[in-house]
Amino acid sequence: MAVKPHAGMSRGGTGARIRVISGLDLKVGGSGMKGFYDQILPAFVNKWAKPFGVRVGETKIRNKQSLEIRRATDDGADEYPWYIYDPITEDHWTGESGIEQWFATKAKAEAELKGMGQAGGLSVHGIDITDQMRDTALEGLPLFAKKPKS
């Protein structure tokens, strides 16, 4: 990769040089921090969490891809039988339904989701927080522990 001066280069008011970087060997994007987030960070967390008996796993979080279109099965939904459903927010303990919005036709529900992605949710690294982990963290962790007052 070469930095080539051109006629439009100037120092500007800050003294910084403006440069144009070009060439066939210039690449943008790629793996970047993928190794850090997919390998280094989970390995570190696994090492830290081992005494607590847990490991990094995979979980799903709500995002546009977690939404689904469904049709109501009861007779009381004749006027608006189609709905957008989020399986991640459904909670059998609290009774939260996971239903986001109702529609008269499937086409209208699909139009609402257009550009929002597909069903399933976003897969991310996750770890179960045990009571012992929570208590340990509340006592303070070495890197972030408060220094004793002298």
N, C-alpha and C positions, 0 to 999 in steps of 0.2 A: 504494500500500500504506500503510495507516495502522496505527499502534500505539495501541491503545486501553487506557487504564487500566481495571481492573476491581476489584471488591470484594476479591478474593483477593490483590491485589498487596501485597508487603511488601518490606522491605529485607533481611531475614534477618540472619544473624550476620556476613556478609562485607561488608555495605553494598551489595551488588549488587541491582539492581532486577529483578524477575521480570516479564516482559511477554508478552502473547499477541499474536501476529501473525495476522490473519485477513483474508479478503476474496476476491472473485472474481478479482482480478488477481494473486494470489499463485501463483507457479509454482515447482515443485520439480523438479529434474532438468534435462533438456535437453542441449544440446551441451557445456556445461561446459568441460573441458580437451581436447575432441576436436580443436580447431584446433591446439593445442599439440602433441599427440601424433601427429596425422596430417599436419601441414603444417610447423610451425615446427621441431620436433626432427629429422625426416628431412631437411629442407633444410639445417640446421646440420651434421648428420653428413655429408651429401653434399659440402658445401663443405670440411669437414675431410678427408674421405677421397679427394677428387678427385686429389691428387698420388700416391695409392697405386693409382689405376686401378680403384677399386671404387665402387659406389653402393648405397644402401639398396634392398632388395628385399623380397619377401614370403617367409616360411617358415612352416612349421607346427610347433607344439610339442604335446607329448603332454598331453592332458587327457581328461576323460571322453568328449568327443566323438570322440576318435581311435580308440576301441575298436569292433571289428566282431565279429559272430557268424559263425563258419564251421564247415563240416562236414569232418571228416577224410576223406581220399581213400584211405588205406591200409586193409587188412583187419585190422590189429592194433588198431584203435580201436573194436571192436564195442561194448564196455561203456560207453565214454564218447566217443561220436563227435563231439560238439559242443564247440566251444571258443571262448573270447573271445580275440580276436587284436588286437594293436596293431601296425599297419604302421609306425609311427614308430620303434618300438624294435627292429624286425627289422634285423639287421646281417649282411650277407653276408660281411663280412671276418672277424668273430669267431665267426660261427655262432649268434649269439643269435637265437632263433626268433621272438620276438614273441608267443609264446603265453602267455597270462596264467592261464587256468584251464579245466579240462575239465568237461563236463556230460553226463549220460545222455540228456537230451532238449533239443531246441531251446527248448521252453517254459521249462525251468529256466534256460537261458542268457539268454533274453530277460528273465526275471524278475530275474536278477542285474543286468542292465543298465538295468532300468526306473528311471527317474528320473536316470539318469546321462548322458543326452543321446544323440546320434547319432554315426555314424562321420564321420571326416574330419580331426579335429584342429582346433586353434585357429590361425587365420591371424594372424600378427604381423609387424611390421617386423623385418628382420634384415639383417645385413651379414657378408660373408665377411671374416675376419681374415687378412690376408696376413702372411708372415714379416716383411716390411719394416714393416708396421704394428705388429706385436708388438715388434720391436726398438726402434722409435721410442718406444712406450709405456713399455718397460722402462727407457729412458734418462731418462724423465721428461717429462711434458707441462707446458707453461708454467703453467697454472692450479694444478697439483698438484705442481710440482717442489719438491724440498727446497731450502731456502735454504742457501747455502754457510756453513760455520762460519767465524766471524771470529777 
